[in-house]
Structures are given as structure tokens and as C-alpha cells.
Amino acid sequence: MTTPKLNMRISLGNILTALVFIVTIVGGYYAVKNNGEANQEDIREIKVSIRELQQDSSTKAETQALQSRVSRMEEYRDDTVDRLARIEEQMKGFKDQTQELNASIRQLISTLQPSR
């Protein structure tokens, strides 16, 4: 068996193959680098979107809490207005009763006083 001999001559094909290999490596490096930068930008945009969504959800929760509180206050106000209306009606009734009592007392006093 004979051992193969390695030919150490450099041909134009070898040089072109090496150049294509180098160009491919450099092109791949820049493609990966640009892709990584684009991914970083996408990640930043996603983080900003997440922050905005979190703020929106917390704002929505606060808004719902405020709306609930406002509706409770409105209910309390309506109840208070109804109570005040009932108190006014009772006060009118007391006023009428007081006037009737005054008239009755005057009439009683006039009947009890001797005629002059």
C-alpha cells in the first residue's frame, strides 16, 4: 500500500475557495450581529408595551375603585335627600299642629278670662 502524497501547491481554485469561505464567515457574522441588534430593539419595544399595559391595568383598577366609591356616595346622597324630604314633611306637620295648639290655647285663654 502506498501512502497518498499531499500536493502543497496553491492554485487559483484554492484561493477562490478561501475567499468565498472568508466572505461567508464575515457576512454571517454581520447578519447575526444585525439580527441581534434587531432582537434587542424588539425586546425594548416589548418591555415598553408591557409597562404601558401594567399602567393601564392599574389605572383601570383605580378607575373602577373610584367609580364604585362615587356610586356609593351617590346612593348615600340620595338616601340623605329622601330623609331630609321626610323630615321637612314632619316639620310641616309639627308646624300645623303647633298653630292649631296656639289657636286652641288662645281660645282657651279667652274663654277662661273673665269678660271685661
C-alpha positions as CSV (number, residue, x, y, z in Angstrom):
1,M,0.0,0.0,0.0
2,T,1.3,3.3,-0.9
3,T,0.6,6.4,1.1
4,P,-1.0,9.3,-0.6
5,K,1.1,12.3,-1.2
6,L,-0.2,15.7,-0.3
7,N,0.3,18.3,-3.0
8,M,1.4,21.6,-1.4
9,R,0.8,23.8,-4.4
10,I,-1.7,26.7,-4.1
11,S,-3.9,27.0,-7.1
12,L,-6.4,29.7,-8.1
13,G,-9.3,27.4,-7.1
14,N,-7.8,27.1,-3.6
15,I,-7.6,30.9,-3.3
16,L,-11.2,31.4,-4.6
17,T,-12.5,28.8,-2.1
18,A,-10.7,30.5,0.7
19,L,-12.1,34.0,-0.3
20,V,-15.6,32.6,-0.6
21,F,-15.2,31.0,2.8
22,I,-13.9,34.3,4.4
23,V,-16.7,36.3,2.7
24,T,-19.3,33.8,4.0
25,I,-17.9,33.9,7.6
26,V,-17.9,37.8,7.6
27,G,-21.3,38.0,6.0
28,G,-22.7,35.5,8.6
29,Y,-21.1,37.5,11.4
30,Y,-22.7,40.8,10.3
31,A,-26.1,39.0,9.7
32,V,-26.1,37.6,13.2
33,K,-24.9,40.9,14.7
34,N,-27.7,42.9,12.9
35,N,-30.2,40.2,13.8
36,G,-29.1,40.5,17.5
37,E,-29.5,44.3,17.4
38,A,-32.9,44.0,15.9
39,N,-33.9,41.5,18.6
40,Q,-32.6,43.9,21.3
41,E,-34.8,46.7,19.8
42,D,-37.8,44.3,19.7
43,I,-37.2,43.4,23.3
44,R,-37.1,47.1,24.3
45,E,-40.4,47.7,22.5
46,I,-42.0,44.7,24.2
47,K,-40.8,45.9,27.6
48,V,-42.3,49.4,26.9
49,S,-45.6,47.7,25.8
50,I,-45.7,45.6,29.0
51,R,-45.1,48.7,31.2
52,E,-47.9,50.5,29.4
53,L,-50.3,47.6,29.8
54,Q,-49.4,47.3,33.5
55,Q,-50.1,51.1,33.9
56,D,-53.3,50.8,32.0
57,S,-54.5,47.8,34.1
58,S,-53.6,49.6,37.4
59,T,-55.3,52.7,36.1
60,K,-58.4,50.7,35.2
61,A,-58.4,49.1,38.7
62,E,-58.1,52.6,40.2
63,T,-60.9,53.9,38.0
64,Q,-63.2,51.0,38.9
65,A,-62.5,51.6,42.6
66,L,-63.3,55.3,42.2
67,Q,-66.4,54.6,40.3
68,S,-67.6,52.2,43.0
69,R,-66.9,54.8,45.6
70,V,-68.7,57.5,43.7
71,S,-71.7,55.3,43.2
72,R,-71.8,54.5,47.0
73,M,-71.6,58.3,47.7
74,E,-74.4,59.0,45.2
75,E,-76.6,56.3,46.9
76,Y,-75.8,57.9,50.3
77,R,-76.7,61.3,49.0
78,D,-80.0,60.0,47.5
79,D,-80.8,58.4,50.9
80,T,-80.0,61.6,52.7
81,V,-82.2,63.7,50.3
82,D,-85.1,61.3,50.9
83,R,-84.6,61.5,54.7
84,L,-84.5,65.3,54.5
85,A,-87.7,65.3,52.5
86,R,-89.4,63.2,55.1
87,I,-88.1,65.5,57.9
88,E,-89.4,68.5,56.1
89,E,-92.8,66.8,55.8
90,Q,-92.8,66.0,59.5
91,M,-91.7,69.6,60.3
92,K,-94.6,71.0,58.3
93,G,-96.9,68.6,60.2
94,F,-95.5,69.9,63.5
95,K,-95.9,73.5,62.4
96,D,-99.5,72.8,61.6
97,Q,-100.1,71.1,64.9
98,T,-98.3,74.0,66.7
99,Q,-100.5,76.5,65.0
100,E,-103.6,74.5,65.9
101,L,-102.4,74.3,69.5
102,N,-101.7,78.0,69.7
103,A,-105.2,78.7,68.3
104,S,-106.7,76.3,70.9
105,I,-104.7,77.8,73.7
106,R,-105.8,81.3,72.7
107,Q,-109.3,80.2,72.6
108,L,-109.0,78.5,76.0
109,I,-107.4,81.6,77.5
110,S,-110.1,83.8,76.1
111,T,-112.8,81.6,77.5
112,L,-111.1,81.4,80.9
113,Q,-110.6,85.1,81.2
114,P,-113.5,87.0,82.7
115,S,-115.2,89.3,80.3
116,R,-114.2,92.9,80.9
